[in-house]
């Protein structure tokens, strides 16, 4: 703790990054001393990044490339994963997810009993 306090004193400014991981989009904010909070831009120069994962032909895609793949191959795209991450496979949230997205392949992890 003393060492951390010494490092903090030697810094003139400290920047903070915050991640808002929503069910549909993700945003990253950066706060620096003397500068108003700003939302970071993604590589497509947008502030909102879709939270979508696509697994197709052995390739894992995120964000906009995953959305492009999801249009052609909807069974390989997974969206709104925040609702089912860590949930028991027999929970109401997982049942509702399967009903809403019948194209998504949802399997049970035999060891943990959660969604794989």
C-alpha positions as CSV (number, residue, x, y, z in Angstrom):
1,X,0.0,0.0,0.0
2,X,2.8,2.4,0.8
3,X,4.5,1.6,-2.5
4,X,1.2,2.4,-4.3
5,X,0.9,5.7,-2.5
6,X,4.4,6.6,-3.6
7,X,3.7,5.8,-7.2
8,X,0.5,7.8,-7.1
9,X,2.3,10.9,-5.8
10,X,4.8,10.7,-8.6
11,X,2.1,10.8,-11.2
12,X,0.8,14.2,-12.2
13,X,-2.5,12.9,-13.6
14,X,-4.4,9.6,-13.6
15,X,-6.8,8.6,-16.3
16,X,-9.7,6.3,-15.7
17,X,-11.4,4.0,-18.1
18,X,-15.0,2.7,-17.6
19,X,-16.7,-0.1,-19.7
20,X,-20.5,-0.2,-20.0
21,X,-21.2,-3.7,-21.3
22,X,-24.9,-3.7,-22.1
23,X,-26.9,-6.5,-23.6
24,X,-27.0,-5.0,-27.1
25,X,-24.1,-2.4,-27.2
26,X,-20.9,-1.7,-25.4
27,X,-19.3,1.7,-24.7
28,X,-16.0,2.7,-23.3
29,X,-15.5,6.0,-21.5
30,X,-12.3,7.7,-20.6
31,X,-11.9,10.4,-17.9
32,X,-8.7,12.5,-17.6
33,X,-8.0,15.3,-15.2
34,X,-9.1,18.6,-16.6
35,X,-10.9,17.0,-19.6
36,X,-14.6,16.2,-19.7
37,X,-15.5,12.5,-20.0
38,X,-15.3,11.3,-23.5
39,X,-16.7,8.1,-25.1
40,X,-13.9,6.3,-27.0
41,X,-14.4,5.5,-30.7
42,X,-14.1,2.0,-32.0
43,X,-12.2,1.2,-35.2
44,X,-15.3,2.0,-37.3
45,X,-15.3,5.5,-35.6
46,X,-18.5,4.9,-33.7
47,X,-19.1,5.3,-30.0
48,X,-21.4,2.2,-29.7
49,X,-20.0,-1.2,-30.4
50,X,-22.4,-4.1,-30.9
51,X,-22.0,-7.0,-28.4
52,X,-22.3,-9.8,-30.9
53,X,-20.2,-12.9,-31.3
54,X,-20.1,-15.1,-34.4
55,X,-18.4,-18.4,-34.8
56,X,-18.2,-19.5,-38.5
57,X,-15.7,-21.6,-40.4
58,X,-13.4,-21.8,-37.3
59,X,-13.2,-18.1,-37.1
60,X,-14.4,-16.0,-34.1
61,X,-15.7,-12.6,-34.9
62,X,-16.9,-9.7,-32.7
63,X,-18.9,-6.5,-33.2
64,X,-19.5,-5.3,-36.8
65,X,-17.8,-8.2,-38.6
66,X,-19.9,-10.6,-36.5
67,X,-23.1,-8.7,-37.6
68,X,-22.1,-9.1,-41.2
69,X,-21.7,-12.8,-40.7
70,X,-25.0,-13.0,-38.7
71,X,-27.0,-11.8,-41.7
72,X,-25.8,-14.7,-43.9
73,X,-25.4,-17.3,-41.2
74,X,-27.8,-16.6,-38.3
75,X,-27.2,-20.0,-36.6
76,X,-23.6,-19.0,-36.0
77,X,-24.3,-15.6,-34.4
78,X,-24.9,-15.1,-30.7
79,X,-26.4,-11.8,-29.3
80,X,-27.7,-10.7,-26.0
81,X,-25.3,-13.1,-24.2
82,X,-25.3,-11.0,-21.1
83,X,-28.6,-12.5,-20.2
84,X,-27.4,-16.1,-20.2
85,X,-23.7,-15.9,-19.1
86,X,-23.3,-17.9,-15.9
87,X,-27.0,-18.9,-15.7
88,X,-27.9,-22.5,-15.0
89,X,-29.1,-24.2,-18.1
90,X,-32.5,-24.9,-16.7
91,X,-33.2,-21.3,-15.6
92,X,-36.0,-19.2,-16.9
93,X,-33.6,-16.8,-18.6
94,X,-32.0,-19.5,-20.7
95,X,-35.4,-20.9,-21.7
96,X,-36.5,-17.4,-22.7
97,X,-33.3,-16.9,-24.7
98,X,-33.9,-20.2,-26.6
99,X,-37.4,-19.2,-27.4
100,X,-36.4,-15.7,-28.7
101,X,-33.4,-16.9,-30.7
102,X,-34.2,-20.4,-32.0
103,X,-31.4,-20.3,-34.5
104,X,-28.8,-20.0,-31.8
105,X,-27.2,-23.3,-30.7
106,X,-27.3,-23.4,-26.9
107,X,-25.8,-26.4,-25.2
108,X,-25.4,-27.4,-21.5
109,X,-21.9,-27.7,-20.0
110,X,-22.0,-31.0,-18.2
111,X,-19.4,-30.0,-15.6
112,X,-20.9,-26.7,-14.5
113,X,-24.5,-27.1,-15.5
114,X,-24.4,-23.7,-17.2
115,X,-24.7,-22.6,-20.9
116,X,-21.7,-23.6,-23.0
